[in-house]
Amino acid sequence: MTTMHHARAATRAAALIAIASTATTSANSQVPDNIIRQLRPLVEIAVTNPAAPSSPLALGIFDTGGTSIFIPPETNSRLGIGTAASVGGANPEYTNFGVIGAPIDVTVGGWLGATLGGPELVSTAAAPFNGPDHIFGLNGRRLVVEPIARTGISPSLTYFNAAGAPPPRFSEPNIGAGFYNGDGAGQRPLVAIVDPTQASYLPFASGNVLVPPPAGVNLVPPSLPLDQVTSSVSFLDPGSGQVPTRALNFNPDFLFTLTMTPQRPAPAATAANPSPTPTLVADFTRYADADRRNATRGARPLVTLDAANNLFGAGGPANGTYLADTGAPTTDAPATVPNPANPPVLGTDQLNRFGQYWDFERRDLLLFGPRNAEDRALAGPGILFNVDRLTTGLARTGVNQLSQFGVPPVLNAVNPPGNANGSPTTVAPVSDIAATGFYRSNATHANALYIEGVESLGLFGGPGGDLIDGLSMGKDLVDAQGRLFFSVDPGSVGVSGAGFGTGVPGQSGRLQQMGDIFESRTGRPLVVRGVNTLRFNQDVLGLGANVGPISFNDGTRGAADNLRDFDLRTQDAFVDADLAHVMRNVDPFIRFPGDARNPGEGITGNYGTRGDVLGVNFDTYFSLDGASPHAGGSGADVLVNNLLGVGFHRFALAGDSGLLAGDDIDGIALLRPGSPLQSALSRGVLDRPAFLLGGRYGPNFTDGFDGIDFIQGHGLSDSMLFSLARGSPTLGIFDPFLGRLLSPADVFITDFDFTFSLWASAESLGLDPFIDNIDGLDVIAGSRDPPLPPPPVAAPPTLVTLLSAVLAFFAVRSRSPRVPSRVAGVLKPAAV
């Protein structure tokens, strides 16, 4: 909202500081406590084309609770713009334009994650048409992206405040309904993305007083800590394939949609009518009053919560009608009888529990976030994952940033010595490095860069660069009865799927299987038909295609991205860390081991030091695709970050797992005994499989995991589940108990005693061993379902059986890697 909102905010300052420093989420919250919620989205304002070097720029709040674009006189004065008559006379939509003339001269762009935390376009190239628009005019130009002619961020971008009578007066510009609503004569309203995952500190206080001018002198800490932190905002054309809809993205466990009802503010009070009644309008795109240029720019969004749609959880807003207000950091209590002229406010402390799409043309507010408790527990403080070289990510995500534009600038500190405005650092913008990054997601239709692999691990980006294809934080709950989570590659089709989205076969039939996380509780070594289900669809992870589990990917909804490996329940892997301070949205990405940067340090009431320091209280174990320049010894080596300095070292060699140098691990679930932090490899040395093929592979035909020390009760050792990439020579082993060669859809287990065993057959996971490929996995202990159907009792191997197995092994060991193909007798995919 405009000045009324700021007056309200000022009266609640003390309460807000208390809330900001002690905020907790309810049991039903869609994001964990590490996501700071009372953040308002900021936008960048220019009164001319921002491509011009001399363009005056300011910051403003994207404010769905405001009726106009409010640019206060002192801001215009600082921009060097003289006073002019107000446009529109008494019309409330234009009253505050005043000194800048017609609103067509105002362009607005998302602050793009504050530029200093990402994602941010830092090159001079314009984004594609119908892509994520960052700079707009208030006429037809706003459908055309205007390039941002900056190679970095300059601290001279100013927040424009002025001193007034005590207490100091808030005077940030507000960009409200006058900007986003469009008109009824060809201008479509905008779709706004508000993403609390992409939060950032600014290099200066956006809501503080500058005494005296000029800019950059005597800057002082903000009066409220939230005035130096912003969530990300971007704008899309409503026809863009990057815009989700309640139909195409339907997913009852992750998408919740509120209908927005437009509201015009009350007319100005007069002596004859001191309490005028506001007018509710039919929609955001039609308004017949010619005096207001056929625009609904006065319409603010109202939402009504009731027993059926109020999913904000315990401690959230009560049922009633609210003004949905991105400019307000707190939520008001509803009135006993809602007053349309002054409804209670639904603020960012509730809205930022979700990734948000404000679709004013369809009148939908789409809120993305996990709605059931088990999904929230799996997501934890954030799902950690990596992607392949061709993945581009959804608009305005961390994956999209690294894929298209390279690493964004980062803020080293808020007020370092010698620079009152802060010290941003611009990293060389190397594009196409998505495959070297570690990303975090809260399943809110978004993701953010978490660890930058080029700087932290010394990896190569660009075409032909390194590709992380296995990932673990070292605390995956490996056991003999685990419940498996996995991802598959683009060539996988699945056999037996169930549940919403019908698992791998259902998703492959809709051309979106490669970005999903699936689950199976039926996995076991014996060849029994199992089943898999969909757990996390690609769009909720911020990956394409931008469709839900039951929609077809027709190619207009973004690239079909390939999720590689991932780690769920990351809360288990941080050692002696406050989970409210790990993977936080207000912390920048990690650039190197030991990086503990927190730009909020020194700000009164800030959120404290970060609790996730790479190499100190958590580590990342990973593997590289065998074709990666840094794969070195083997794509089957398990690597880990260096404790000090850039780079990595080899935690376990391929031979430690019973593998060959030419093999390629492409899915890892690692359990370290005790702490997941780095120490020497702990081998299983007391138990080895009684029957080995080729001296290194145990078929595990009795489902007893002979050879795995910790399962046999022979002490603790490091253990790992893994899958192998297509073409790995070890897949040429013939297993007589499976009746086939090993498959890239099988899951294996090792305790690093130079052997490995079968943990689950492809068939038992509902996969096709001749076609499918698992390329990411995780596990939760002790939750395997009974087999479907019950397995036959395996007879001990006879001498003839053993001899046949050995002969078969030597017969196929020298074969070249096979091309997966459909063979007769394999189960056909379930109907979609």
Salt bridges, closest charged atoms under 4 A:
GLU44 OE2 - ARG150 NH1 2.94
GLU74 OE2 - ARG169 NH1 3.75
GLU93 OE1 - ARG292 NE 2.97
GLU146 OE2 - ARG141 NH1 3.20
GLU172 OE1 - HIS6 NE2 3.77
ASP227 OD1 - ARG40 NH2 2.65
ASP237 OD1 - ARG188 NH1 3.77
ASP283 OD2 - ARG286 NH2 2.88
ASP289 OD2 - ARG292 NH1 2.69
ASP325 OD2 - ARG8 NH2 3.59
ASP332 OD1 - ARG12 NH1 2.64
ASP359 OD2 - ARG362 NH1 2.50
GLU361 OE2 - ARG188 NH2 2.57
ASP364 OD1 - ARG246 NH2 2.70
GLU374 OE2 - ARG483 NH2 2.09
GLU374 OE2 - ARG521 NH2 3.94
GLU374 OE2 - ARG535 NH1 3.67
ASP375 OD1 - ARG535 NE 2.67
GLU455 OE2 - ARG591 NH2 2.71
ASP466 OD2 - HIS630 ND1 2.64
ASP489 OD2 - ARG726 NE 2.85
GLU519 OE2 - ARG483 NE 2.47
GLU519 OE2 - ARG521 NE 2.95
GLU519 OE1 - ARG535 NH1 2.81
ASP539 OD2 - HIS445 NE2 3.80
ASP572 OD2 - ARG569 NE 2.91
ASP587 OD2 - ARG584 NE 2.71
ASP595 OD1 - ARG597 NE 2.74
ASP612 OD1 - ARG610 NE 2.90
ASP625 OD2 - ARG389 NH2 3.99
ASP637 OD2 - ARG650 NH1 3.02
ASP656 OD1 - ARG683 NH1 2.80
ASP687 OD1 - HIS714 ND1 3.77
ASP703 OD2 - ARG524 NH1 3.26
ASP703 OD2 - ARG784 NH2 3.39
ASP718 OD2 - ARG672 NH2 2.95
ASP746 OD1 - ARG740 NH2 2.84
GLU763 OE1 - ARG740 NH2 2.81
ASP768 OD2 - ARG822 NH1 2.82
ASP775 OD2 - ARG564 NE 3.68
